[in-house]
């Protein structure tokens, strides 16, 4: 069997494409990029998050995230806050405009959210089975550190 034509890999690739298309459709509707949308989402989940921690959550470099945050600040979606405890640090918060954007995106009449919520219709037992299989696939793909 050709490793690069494996049904498992193709399935993961199709799912990734479908999710990305939904994210892009939603981001485009609001005049932002997918990375900006994910950044806003993570800042909402983690108010007062620092740039390095945000970069880890997004799995991007600090410099990339810094540029994304700069554009979000310029467009008034995000605010930089200097904590009183450490004047050298910067924390990130959503602005009122950023909060309103997320409210719009997560509204019940949003087609993208309706599609994603369709995943919740999958029975819990099947979801748990799927997650176990994902862990198994991931364990097969990760490099095992050799003992020296």
N, C-alpha and C positions, 0 to 999 in steps of 0.2 A: 504494500500500500504506500502510495506517495504521501509522505509526512505533511507536505504543504497543501495537499488536497484532502485533508482529513475532515470528515463530517463534523467532528467536535469543534475544530478550529473555525470552520466555516459558520457554524451555528453561533459561536461567540462573536464572530465578526459581524454577522447580520444583526444580532441584538445590539452591539455597540453602535452600528450605523443607525438603527432605528431610534435609539435613545438620543444620539447626537442630533438627528433630524428634528426630533421633538424639541430639544433644547434650543437649537438654532432657530426654529420657527418662532418660538416664544421670545427669544432674545431679539430677533429681527423686528418683531411686532412693536417692541419698545425702544428700538434704536440703539441697542447695546450689543456687545459681543457675548458669546457663550461663556467665555472666561470672566467677563464682567458680571454676568448673571450668577455664576457660581460663587464669585467673590462676595457679592451682595448677600447671597444665601448664607454663606459661612459666617459673615460678619453678624448677620441677624441671629444665628445660632450661638455665636460666641461674642457677645458685646464686650467691648474693651480689649479685643484681641490685639496682639502685637503683630508686626509685619512678618517676623520669622515664623511664628506659630501658624499664621495664615498661609504662608508659603508652603509649610509642611502639609497642611490640610489639603491644599490645592495640588500638591506634588509638583510645584514649580519653583524656580530659583527666586531668591529674594529680589534680585534686580528686575525680573519679569513682573513679579507681584507689585513692586514699587511703582512701576510704570502704569499698571492696571489701576492701582489705587489713585495715582495722580489724576488719571482721566476721570475716575469716579468722583473725586473731590471737585475737579473742575466743573463737572456736570451736576454738582450738588446732591449726589446720591449718598455720599459718605463724608464723614467729618473726622478730622484728625484731632485727638485730644491729648494734651500733655498731662499725665497723672501728677498729682501733688507729691506723691511718694518718691517719684524718680523723674526729675525734670529732663533727663536725657532720653527717656523712653517716649514712644508714641503709641497711643491706643487708638483703635478704629471703632467708630460707631456709625450706624445708619442715620442719615438725616431724616427729616420728615418726608422728603421726597422719596428717599430710598425705602422707607417703611410703606409708603403709599404704593410704590411699584410692586413690592412683594404682596401686599393685600390684593392688588389687581390680578397678579399672576395666580395667586392661590384661591381666587374666588371660585365659587361652585359652578359658574357658567363657563369656565375656561376649558376649552377643548383639550388642550395638552394635559391639564391636570385630570380631566375626566378619563383620558386614555391611561395615564399612569395609575390612577385609582382602580382601573380595571384589573390591575395585577392583584389587588386585594381580594378579588373574587376567586382566586386560586385557593383551593382548600389548604389549611394550615399544614396538614400532614404532607402534602405534595411540596409545599414551600420548604419545609424542613428537609425533605429528601433532596430537593434541588440544591439547597445550601450545603448539605453533606457532600454531594457530588462535586460542587464547585470547589470545596476545600480539598477534595481528593485530586482534582485536576490541577489545582494550584500547587499542591505538594509535589506532584510529578514534574511540574514545570520549574520549580525553584531549584537552584543549585544547592547541593548539599556541601557544606564545608568539609574539606578533607582533614582528617586528623593527622597532625604532623608528629 
